[in-house]
Amino acid sequence: MSKVAVVFWSGTGNTAAMAQCVIAGAKAAGADVTEVAASDFKAEDVASYDAIAFGCPAMGAEVLEEYDFQPMWDSVKGSLSGKKVGLFGSYGWGTGEWMQSWVDDAKGCGVSLINDGVIANNEPDDDAKAACEELGKALA
């Protein structure tokens, strides 16, 4: 059984709703899933998991949340080599550019992504929920 961590930060609940769909998909595929707040995840935790999904909404000028999520991401991204990693998050304005920047950052650090990021405009619709479930299954 693969061990999957779903690590996320959510301000309005939209990214949290997406995380629940990722968790449901991974559990449906037989994974042992742990939900972790971004502020509680550390680089030394990476080794405990076979796969990790990271979720963060767009903030400000289409950037990752700056106080909890970005520092955590910066501290763990160099430790993700050899792990299956997926990204997801919601946005309320703009074009979703933050996700492409995040994907580029991850790939630039040698992270092997299984997706190009699942995004939802505000509250996730049925398509976004289904994509999050598929992400969870792919990580399992």
Secondary structure as GFF3:
##gff-version 3
##sequence-region A 1 140
A	DSSP	beta_strand	3	8	.	.	.	ID=ss1
A	DSSP	alpha_helix	14	28	.	.	.	ID=ss2
A	DSSP	beta_strand	32	37	.	.	.	ID=ss3
A	DSSP	three_ten_helix	38	40	.	.	.	ID=ss4
A	DSSP	three_ten_helix	43	48	.	.	.	ID=ss5
A	DSSP	beta_strand	51	55	.	.	.	ID=ss6
A	DSSP	alpha_helix	69	76	.	.	.	ID=ss7
A	DSSP	three_ten_helix	77	79	.	.	.	ID=ss8
A	DSSP	beta_strand	84	91	.	.	.	ID=ss9
A	DSSP	alpha_helix	97	108	.	.	.	ID=ss10
A	DSSP	beta_strand	118	121	.	.	.	ID=ss11
A	DSSP	alpha_helix	126	139	.	.	.	ID=ss12
###
